[in-house]
Every structure is written in structure tokens, then in C-alpha cells.
Amino acid sequence: MPRPENRSAQRSAARTQPQIQLIPAPADGALDAAEEAVDLLLETGRAPGDILVLTTGDPHPWATHELSFGDAAYWAQHDARDDVFFADAAAVERASTRPVVVVAVNGGGDDAAVRALPAAMTRASALLIVCGDPQRINSVLGAGV
């Protein structure tokens, strides 16, 4: 029989795992699916600063635009937490924890997804939404998490 403090620690660990939601989409539609997920989150009352969007392939156009003003200005927006922040999944280690992380598996090869999904899970405190090919995502989540 487990000691009470062990059960409490197990419950605490279980609470730190985000809920995972999979949105099926082909690689060339994953970014659109991620944008739709963000729109729905915002429409249902989620604060923009609660959301981090990561891409495994081509960057989101917003990230490309904002990076044109320099790396420091781009990451200052991340730190301000005033709006949805879009980043390359390779930069997930630099990103802070947010309640919701949306990952668009929009290319980048299997190695990009293998690195991005477990790292994204550590950054999502409440919800991880993954947009992409379900077979690919499930194989990565099953093997990498």
C-alpha cells in the first residue's frame, strides 16, 4: 500500500501533464489548422498572451515579419506576453511556459517533430494542441514521451 505522501506526489505529477489535443491535418495544412485553433481559443476567452505557437517546418509569416526587426525585438515580444507568440519549434527551449502551446507539424522532417513535441509538452502547462498527420504525431508522442 502506497504511503499517503507518495499518492500526493503522484497526483501532483499527473496534474502537471497538459491535456493533449490532436487536430488532423496534412503537413501543408497544419499551419492553417493551428491558426484556426488559436482563433477558437481566443473566441472562447483565452488570453492572447497564454498562447505559444510553434512550427516544425516553414515559420509562421508573423514570426518571419517580426524577426526582420531583429532577434532582440522579436524575443522582447515573447517576454512581454501581450499577444500570441509564434516561433520555430527549434527555439522551444528559449520559450517560456504558457498555458497553451499549439504545434503545427508543417514539415521539417521526423527529427524536427521528435524534438519539438516532447519539448512543447514541457512548455504547455494546461493544453498542448498538435496539428498535423495523426500517424506521424502518434508515433512521435508514443516514442518520445
BALOTOR-201192 format. One line per 10 residues: number of its first residue (from 0); their letters; for each residue x, y, z of N, C-alpha, C, CB. Coordinates in nm, 4 decimals. Glycine has a CB too. Example, Ala and Ser with C-alpha at 12.3 -4.5 7.8 and 13.67 -1.06 7.14 Angstrom:
REM residues 2
0) AS) 1.3190:-0.5690:0.7800:1.2300:-0.4500:0.7800:1.3200:-0.3300:0.7800:1.1308:-0.4473:0.9046  1.2850:-0.2250:0.7080:1.3670:-0.1060:0.7140:1.2900:0.0030:0.7870:1.4084:-0.0598:0.5725
//
This chain:
REM residues 145
0) MPRPENRSAQ) 0.0845:-0.1194:0.0000:0.0000:0.0000:0.0000:0.0879:0.1242:0.0000:-0.0955:0.0007:0.1222  0.0661:0.2159:-0.0951:0.1482:0.3362:-0.1012:0.1253:0.4254:0.0187:0.1199:0.4128:-0.2282  0.2325:0.4913:0.0592:0.2209:0.5865:0.1682:0.1494:0.7107:0.1172:0.3602:0.6223:0.2263  0.0766:0.7832:0.2037:-0.0013:0.8996:0.1603:0.0809:1.0029:0.0834:-0.0640:0.9656:0.2798  0.2058:1.0291:0.1272:0.2834:1.1307:0.0566:0.3178:1.0850:-0.0855:0.4117:1.1629:0.1344  0.3284:0.9552:-0.1082:0.3546:0.9054:-0.2433:0.2340:0.9290:-0.3335:0.3901:0.7556:-0.2399  0.1153:0.9024:-0.2835:-0.0052:0.9272:-0.3634:-0.0196:1.0750:-0.3949:-0.1302:0.8767:-0.2902  0.0108:1.1592:-0.2984:0.0028:1.3034:-0.3201:0.1019:1.3466:-0.4275:0.0296:1.3796:-0.1891  0.2213:1.2936:-0.4245:0.3214:1.3267:-0.5256:0.2775:1.2768:-0.6625:0.4577:1.2667:-0.4883  0.2146:1.1603:-0.6681:0.1672:1.1068:-0.7957:0.0564:1.1941:-0.8522:0.1176:0.9623:-0.7791
10) RSAARTQPQI) -0.0355:1.2386:-0.7675:-0.1428:1.3270:-0.8139:-0.0855:1.4588:-0.8629:-0.2451:1.3520:-0.7019  0.0141:1.5124:-0.7903:0.0769:1.6373:-0.8300:0.1447:1.6225:-0.9659:0.1782:1.6823:-0.7242  0.2139:1.5120:-0.9882:0.2801:1.4882:-1.1164:0.1775:1.4752:-1.2278:0.3676:1.3622:-1.1097  0.0654:1.4101:-1.2003:-0.0384:1.3929:-1.3016:-0.0995:1.5267:-1.3403:-0.1472:1.2981:-1.2511  -0.1110:1.6184:-1.2456:-0.1688:1.7492:-1.2741:-0.0788:1.8337:-1.3622:-0.1971:1.8224:-1.1456  0.0528:1.8098:-1.3588:0.1441:1.8926:-1.4363:0.1467:1.8538:-1.5836:0.2831:1.8834:-1.3788  0.0904:1.7400:-1.6196:0.0833:1.6999:-1.7593:-0.0299:1.7747:-1.8283:0.0635:1.5474:-1.7719  0.0004:1.8400:-1.9399:-0.1073:1.9105:-2.0099:-0.2009:1.8128:-2.0794:-0.0494:2.0087:-2.1119  -0.3206:1.8566:-2.1024:-0.4137:1.7812:-2.1859:-0.3604:1.7914:-2.3282:-0.5628:1.8361:-2.1742  -0.3701:1.6839:-2.4052:-0.3219:1.6836:-2.5429:-0.4407:1.6705:-2.6367:-0.2198:1.5689:-2.5664
20) QLIPAPADGA) -0.4451:1.7581:-2.7347:-0.5490:1.7550:-2.8361:-0.4811:1.7457:-2.9720:-0.6416:1.8807:-2.8270  -0.5248:1.6526:-3.0541:-0.4705:1.6341:-3.1877:-0.5707:1.6834:-3.2906:-0.4350:1.4865:-3.2128  -0.5254:1.7683:-3.3809:-0.6091:1.8157:-3.4905:-0.5479:1.7605:-3.6191:-0.6189:1.9743:-3.4932  -0.6149:1.6627:-3.6806:-0.5604:1.6033:-3.8035:-0.5525:1.7049:-3.9165:-0.6456:1.4844:-3.8473  -0.4360:1.7073:-3.9823:-0.4158:1.7969:-4.0960:-0.2933:1.7485:-4.1729:-0.3983:1.9462:-4.0494  -0.2949:1.7640:-4.3056:-0.1739:1.7327:-4.3808:-0.0663:1.8359:-4.3472:-0.2024:1.7301:-4.5341  0.0588:1.8042:-4.3747:0.1677:1.8973:-4.3428:0.1438:2.0347:-4.4030:0.3007:1.8420:-4.3923  0.0930:2.0392:-4.5270:0.0716:2.1695:-4.5904:-0.0537:2.2406:-4.5393:0.0622:2.1524:-4.7403  -0.1295:2.1779:-4.4514:-0.2465:2.2412:-4.3907:-0.2340:2.2579:-4.2404:-0.3693:2.1611:-4.4215  -0.1216:2.2141:-4.1844:-0.1043:2.2181:-4.0384:-0.1006:2.3605:-3.9842:0.0234:2.1457:-3.9991
30) LDAAEEAVDL) -0.0393:2.4518:-4.0575:-0.0334:2.5897:-4.0107:-0.1718:2.6537:-4.0109:0.0623:2.6711:-4.0973  -0.2508:2.6254:-4.1136:-0.3887:2.6762:-4.1165:-0.4699:2.6193:-4.0008:-0.4563:2.6415:-4.2504  -0.4517:2.4902:-3.9726:-0.5227:2.4269:-3.8611:-0.4814:2.4903:-3.7284:-0.4951:2.2750:-3.8585  -0.3532:2.5207:-3.7143:-0.3047:2.5848:-3.5919:-0.3658:2.7242:-3.5756:-0.1506:2.5941:-3.5933  -0.3737:2.7993:-3.6858:-0.4346:2.9322:-3.6794:-0.5823:2.9237:-3.6416:-0.4189:3.0045:-3.8135  -0.6527:2.8242:-3.6955:-0.7933:2.8050:-3.6594:-0.8064:2.7695:-3.5118:-0.8570:2.6953:-3.7463  -0.7155:2.6876:-3.4606:-0.7185:2.6522:-3.3184:-0.6971:2.7757:-3.2320:-0.6115:2.5462:-3.2866  -0.6031:2.8601:-3.2717:-0.5771:2.9840:-3.1972:-0.7007:3.0738:-3.2005:-0.4541:3.0589:-3.2560  -0.7617:3.0881:-3.3172:-0.8831:3.1702:-3.3274:-0.9918:3.1191:-3.2329:-0.9354:3.1713:-3.4724  -1.0110:2.9890:-3.2290:-1.1120:2.9306:-3.1404:-1.0778:2.9539:-2.9938:-1.1259:2.7810:-3.1673
40) LLETGRAPGD) -0.9509:2.9395:-2.9582:-0.9090:2.9656:-2.8200:-0.9397:3.1104:-2.7813:-0.7579:2.9364:-2.8025  -0.9084:3.2028:-2.8695:-0.9332:3.3446:-2.8413:-1.0823:3.3747:-2.8329:-0.8688:3.4320:-2.9486  -1.1610:3.3137:-2.9232:-1.3061:3.3348:-2.9225:-1.3713:3.2809:-2.7959:-1.3691:3.2690:-3.0441  -1.3110:3.1799:-2.7359:-1.3685:3.1206:-2.6147:-1.3099:3.1807:-2.4869:-1.3461:2.9703:-2.6150  -1.2345:3.2918:-2.5009:-1.1913:3.3651:-2.3832:-1.0482:3.3464:-2.3396:-1.2756:3.3298:-2.2741  -0.9711:3.2679:-2.4093:-0.8312:3.2507:-2.3717:-0.7566:3.3807:-2.4015:-0.7667:3.1299:-2.4476  -0.6737:3.4252:-2.3107:-0.5957:3.5475:-2.3300:-0.4870:3.5231:-2.4349:-0.5328:3.5947:-2.1958  -0.4646:3.6203:-2.5227:-0.3630:3.6024:-2.6271:-0.2244:3.5673:-2.5716:-0.3531:3.7285:-2.7102  -0.1870:3.6272:-2.4613:-0.0557:3.6012:-2.4017:-0.0399:3.4625:-2.3430:-0.0289:3.7009:-2.2959  -0.1499:3.3871:-2.3371:-0.1457:3.2496:-2.2860:-0.1037:3.1488:-2.3918:-0.2808:3.2111:-2.2311
50) ILVLTTGDPH) -0.0883:3.1947:-2.5174:-0.0725:3.1013:-2.6286:0.0634:3.1165:-2.6963:-0.1837:3.1219:-2.7306  0.1308:3.0032:-2.7136:0.2555:2.9931:-2.7878:0.2308:2.8997:-2.9052:0.3732:2.9421:-2.6972  0.2663:2.9417:-3.0265:0.2501:2.8593:-3.1453:0.3885:2.8267:-3.1997:0.1626:2.9311:-3.2530  0.4141:2.6982:-3.2189:0.5420:2.6519:-3.2715:0.5221:2.5852:-3.4070:0.6092:2.5546:-3.1731  0.6169:2.6032:-3.4964:0.6120:2.5386:-3.6273:0.7364:2.4524:-3.6447:0.6011:2.6438:-3.7415  0.7187:2.3333:-3.7054:0.8326:2.2449:-3.7288:0.8937:2.2642:-3.8669:0.7905:2.1008:-3.7118  0.8192:2.3255:-3.9575:0.8672:2.3495:-4.0937:0.8848:2.4976:-4.1169:0.7707:2.2906:-4.1976  0.8237:2.5476:-4.2236:0.8325:2.6907:-4.2529:0.7763:2.7719:-4.1365:0.7570:2.7245:-4.3834  0.8407:2.8838:-4.1058:0.7898:2.9671:-3.9955:0.6569:3.0326:-4.0307:0.8920:3.0749:-3.9589  0.5851:3.0696:-3.9285:0.4614:3.1457:-3.9467:0.5002:3.2820:-4.0048:0.3816:3.1612:-3.8102
60) PWATHELSFG) 0.4195:3.3367:-4.0965:0.4522:3.4673:-4.1554:0.4723:3.5780:-4.0524:0.3436:3.5081:-4.2502  0.4000:3.5741:-3.9405:0.4176:3.6750:-3.8369:0.5595:3.6686:-3.7815:0.3144:3.6559:-3.7240  0.6079:3.5462:-3.7543:0.7431:3.5305:-3.6993:0.8470:3.5818:-3.7981:0.7711:3.3828:-3.6645  0.8296:3.5497:-3.9250:0.9228:3.5971:-4.0272:0.9263:3.7494:-4.0303:0.8840:3.5421:-4.1654  0.8081:3.8104:-4.0271:0.7987:3.9565:-4.0288:0.8658:4.0178:-3.9062:0.6521:4.0003:-4.0354  0.8318:3.9663:-3.7892:0.8851:4.0246:-3.6655:1.0355:4.0040:-3.6519:0.8145:3.9646:-3.5451  1.0860:3.8910:-3.7006:1.2306:3.8674:-3.6956:1.3065:3.9629:-3.7863:1.2621:3.7237:-3.7345  1.2384:4.0216:-3.8850:1.3049:4.1183:-3.9731:1.3468:4.2442:-3.8967:1.2124:4.1564:-4.0896  1.2891:4.2670:-3.7790:1.3255:4.3815:-3.6953:1.4367:4.3474:-3.5970:1.2039:4.4316:-3.6195  1.4817:4.2243:-3.5992:1.5920:4.1823:-3.5125:1.5494:4.0843:-3.4055:1.6543:4.3017:-3.4478
70) DAAYWAQHDA) 1.6441:4.0043:-3.3667:1.6220:3.8985:-3.2686:1.5796:3.9546:-3.1319:1.7488:3.8147:-3.2533  1.6425:4.0625:-3.0895:1.6125:4.1194:-2.9571:1.4683:4.1701:-2.9500:1.7102:4.2344:-2.9247  1.4244:4.2406:-3.0536:1.2869:4.2924:-3.0550:1.1861:4.1781:-3.0597:1.2656:4.3865:-3.1753  1.2185:4.0769:-3.1383:1.1307:3.9597:-3.1507:1.1117:3.8913:-3.0155:1.1884:3.8595:-3.2529  1.2202:3.8620:-2.9455:1.2100:3.7926:-2.8162:1.1561:3.8833:-2.7060:1.3461:3.7382:-2.7751  1.1705:4.0143:-2.7214:1.1098:4.1072:-2.6246:0.9581:4.0949:-2.6286:1.1526:4.2536:-2.6539  0.9024:4.0715:-2.7486:0.7583:4.0500:-2.7589:0.7180:3.9219:-2.6871:0.7147:4.0443:-2.9060  0.8006:3.8197:-2.6985:0.7741:3.6940:-2.6262:0.7688:3.7212:-2.4769:0.8828:3.5870:-2.6579  0.8696:3.7924:-2.4283:0.8798:3.8186:-2.2842:0.7671:3.9073:-2.2328:1.0131:3.8832:-2.2526  0.7151:3.9959:-2.3172:0.6057:4.0842:-2.2763:0.4757:4.0070:-2.2542:0.5841:4.1932:-2.3811
80) RDDVFFADAA) 0.4583:3.8961:-2.3234:0.3401:3.8102:-2.3085:0.2085:3.8858:-2.3314:0.3393:3.7476:-2.1697  0.2106:3.9817:-2.4237:0.0910:4.0595:-2.4537:0.0056:3.9982:-2.5633:0.1297:4.1983:-2.4928  0.0639:3.9073:-2.6421:-0.0066:3.8547:-2.7576:0.0353:3.7106:-2.7818:0.0203:3.9408:-2.8821  -0.0348:3.6471:-2.8745:0.0049:3.5137:-2.9187:0.1462:3.5268:-2.9735:-0.0950:3.4545:-3.0270  0.2319:3.4309:-2.9412:0.3694:3.4359:-2.9895:0.3950:3.3165:-3.0793:0.4700:3.4385:-2.8719  0.4542:3.3413:-3.1961:0.4838:3.2393:-3.2954:0.6347:3.2205:-3.3035:0.4250:3.2774:-3.4340  0.6785:3.0942:-3.2996:0.8222:3.0671:-3.3045:0.8498:2.9359:-3.3772:0.8812:3.0626:-3.1623  0.9721:2.9228:-3.4217:1.0190:2.7971:-3.4791:1.0328:2.6974:-3.3642:1.1558:2.8156:-3.5566  0.9914:2.5751:-3.3873:0.9981:2.4734:-3.2821:1.1405:2.4511:-3.2340:0.9398:2.3421:-3.3318  1.2389:2.4779:-3.3168:1.3785:2.4631:-3.2754:1.4135:2.5601:-3.1622:1.4721:2.4858:-3.3950
90) AVERASTRPV) 1.3363:2.6662:-3.1467:1.3607:2.7661:-3.0421:1.2786:2.7400:-2.9168:1.3300:2.9049:-3.0945  1.2150:2.6237:-2.9078:1.1251:2.5960:-2.7950:1.1970:2.6057:-2.6602:1.0634:2.4572:-2.8103  1.3241:2.5736:-2.6565:1.3968:2.5811:-2.5292:1.4088:2.7244:-2.4793:1.5357:2.5201:-2.5440  1.4038:2.8193:-2.5709:1.4125:2.9603:-2.5325:1.2768:3.0148:-2.4879:1.4663:3.0435:-2.6491  1.1707:2.9488:-2.5295:1.0356:2.9941:-2.4969:0.9998:2.9591:-2.3530:0.9335:2.9322:-2.5932  0.9238:3.0469:-2.2906:0.8791:3.0212:-2.1538:0.7507:2.9386:-2.1557:0.8571:3.1539:-2.0774  0.7173:2.8855:-2.0412:0.5947:2.8073:-2.0263:0.4743:2.8983:-2.0450:0.5895:2.7374:-1.8878  0.3768:2.8472:-2.1173:0.2494:2.9160:-2.1351:0.1389:2.8142:-2.1130:0.2386:2.9822:-2.2772  0.0206:2.8591:-2.0760:-0.0879:2.7630:-2.0545:-0.1181:2.6778:-2.1776:-0.2128:2.8362:-2.0127  -0.1110:2.7372:-2.2972:-0.1438:2.6641:-2.4187:-0.0280:2.6731:-2.5176:-0.2737:2.7186:-2.4818
100) VVVAVNGGGD) 0.0119:2.5576:-2.5680:0.1102:2.5518:-2.6761:0.0439:2.4804:-2.7921:0.2429:2.4790:-2.6316  0.0510:2.5439:-2.9087:-0.0027:2.4869:-3.0319:0.1168:2.4559:-3.1210:-0.1053:2.5849:-3.1032  0.1266:2.3309:-3.1678:0.2364:2.2920:-3.2556:0.1794:2.2590:-3.3927:0.3154:2.1708:-3.1974  0.2318:2.3250:-3.4952:0.1972:2.2929:-3.6334:0.3097:2.2057:-3.6884:0.1767:2.4234:-3.7208  0.2800:2.0790:-3.7097:0.3782:1.9873:-3.7677:0.3658:2.0048:-3.9195:0.3538:1.8347:-3.7219  0.4296:2.1111:-3.9672:0.4144:2.1545:-4.1052:0.5394:2.1300:-4.1886:0.3789:2.3004:-4.1091  0.6101:2.0239:-4.1556:0.7320:1.9893:-4.2289:0.8489:1.9804:-4.1344:0.7609:2.0916:-4.3388  0.9668:1.9872:-4.1941:1.0872:1.9840:-4.1112:1.1420:1.8451:-4.0865:1.0593:2.0482:-3.9811  1.0758:1.7417:-4.1350:1.1258:1.6064:-4.1169:1.0874:1.5478:-3.9822:1.2750:1.6046:-4.1320  1.0995:1.4165:-3.9732:1.0621:1.3475:-3.8497:1.1468:1.3904:-3.7312:1.0734:1.1983:-3.8683
110) DAAVRALPAA) 1.2749:1.4191:-3.7529:1.3598:1.4596:-3.6415:1.3117:1.5897:-3.5782:1.5036:1.4748:-3.6883  1.2579:1.6806:-3.6589:1.2051:1.8066:-3.6042:1.0862:1.7791:-3.5133:1.1639:1.9031:-3.7180  0.9970:1.6900:-3.5557:0.8806:1.6557:-3.4732:0.9224:1.5797:-3.3483:0.7804:1.5724:-3.5538  1.0200:1.4905:-3.3622:1.0673:1.4126:-3.2469:1.1237:1.5055:-3.1393:1.1749:1.3099:-3.2907  1.1922:1.6104:-3.1803:1.2465:1.7062:-3.0826:1.1393:1.8021:-3.0328:1.3621:1.7857:-3.1443  1.0520:1.8480:-3.1225:0.9579:1.9542:-3.0883:0.8462:1.9101:-2.9954:0.8986:2.0098:-3.2125  0.7871:1.7947:-3.0213:0.6674:1.7574:-2.9445:0.6952:1.7341:-2.7965:0.6061:1.6331:-3.0033  0.7958:1.6568:-2.7584:0.8214:1.6430:-2.6142:0.8605:1.7755:-2.5487:0.9315:1.5403:-2.5907  0.9377:1.8579:-2.6203:0.9763:1.9878:-2.5650:0.8539:2.0781:-2.5495:1.0817:2.0558:-2.6551  0.7647:2.0756:-2.6480:0.6422:2.1560:-2.6396:0.5570:2.1122:-2.5215:0.5613:2.1452:-2.7699
120) MTRASALLIV) 0.5552:1.9819:-2.4947:0.4770:1.9316:-2.3816:0.5275:1.9898:-2.2500:0.4823:1.7784:-2.3768  0.6577:2.0119:-2.2394:0.7115:2.0692:-2.1156:0.6800:2.2181:-2.1039:0.8627:2.0477:-2.1089  0.6483:2.2844:-2.2161:0.6172:2.4271:-2.2153:0.4683:2.4552:-2.1959:0.6641:2.4901:-2.3440  0.3837:2.3555:-2.2177:0.2385:2.3729:-2.2039:0.1968:2.3364:-2.0621:0.1612:2.2858:-2.3079  0.1412:2.4308:-1.9898:0.1000:2.3993:-1.8531:-0.0421:2.3445:-1.8459:0.1111:2.5225:-1.7663  -0.1259:2.3721:-1.9461:-0.2645:2.3249:-1.9420:-0.3031:2.2436:-2.0649:-0.3581:2.4423:-1.9283  -0.2653:2.2901:-2.1839:-0.3145:2.2286:-2.3063:-0.2071:2.2312:-2.4139:-0.4410:2.2996:-2.3554  -0.1856:2.1168:-2.4768:-0.0978:2.1051:-2.5926:-0.1840:2.0639:-2.7103:0.0184:2.0022:-2.5677  -0.1883:2.1486:-2.8129:-0.2636:2.1183:-2.9341:-0.1620:2.0918:-3.0436:-0.3619:2.2352:-2.9732  -0.1745:1.9755:-3.1072:-0.0814:1.9380:-3.2123:-0.1600:1.9226:-3.3422:-0.0051:1.8064:-3.1763
130) CGDPQRINSV) -0.1183:1.9965:-3.4435:-0.1846:1.9948:-3.5746:-0.0918:1.9276:-3.6746:-0.2222:2.1397:-3.6220  -0.1404:1.8210:-3.7366:-0.0584:1.7518:-3.8352:-0.1106:1.6128:-3.8625:0.0854:1.7447:-3.7889  -0.0276:1.5327:-3.9274:-0.0632:1.3961:-3.9627:-0.0734:1.3104:-3.8361:0.0404:1.3365:-4.0608  -0.1913:1.2536:-3.8088:-0.2112:1.1792:-3.6839:-0.1162:1.0604:-3.6664:-0.3528:1.1301:-3.6774  -0.0895:0.9853:-3.7729:0.0010:0.8707:-3.7597:0.1410:0.9154:-3.7203:0.0064:0.7913:-3.8906  0.1868:1.0190:-3.7847:0.3217:1.0716:-3.7545:0.3280:1.1242:-3.6116:0.3604:1.1842:-3.8541  0.2280:1.1998:-3.5728:0.2264:1.2585:-3.4396:0.2162:1.1509:-3.3323:0.1107:1.3570:-3.4264  0.1267:1.0563:-3.3495:0.1127:0.9489:-3.2504:0.2390:0.8662:-3.2378:-0.0034:0.8586:-3.2868  0.3094:0.8423:-3.3480:0.4331:0.7657:-3.3386:0.5388:0.8450:-3.2637:0.4841:0.7275:-3.4783  0.5429:0.9755:-3.2837:0.6393:1.0592:-3.2126:0.6022:1.0705:-3.0660:0.6473:1.1984:-3.2760
140) LGAGV) 0.4752:1.0970:-3.0368:0.4330:1.1102:-2.8969:0.4481:0.9792:-2.8224:0.2884:1.1579:-2.8888  0.4194:0.8691:-2.8890:0.4336:0.7384:-2.8259:0.5778:0.7033:-2.7964:0.3733:0.6326:-2.9128  0.6682:0.7423:-2.8870:0.8096:0.7088:-2.8708:0.8844:0.8133:-2.7897:0.8752:0.6931:-3.0061  0.8435:0.9391:-2.8024:0.9215:1.0467:-2.7422:0.8738:1.0934:-2.6076:0.9236:1.1605:-2.8319  0.7594:1.0499:-2.5628:0.7057:1.1000:-2.4375:0.6834:0.9865:-2.3414:0.5764:1.1760:-2.4605
//
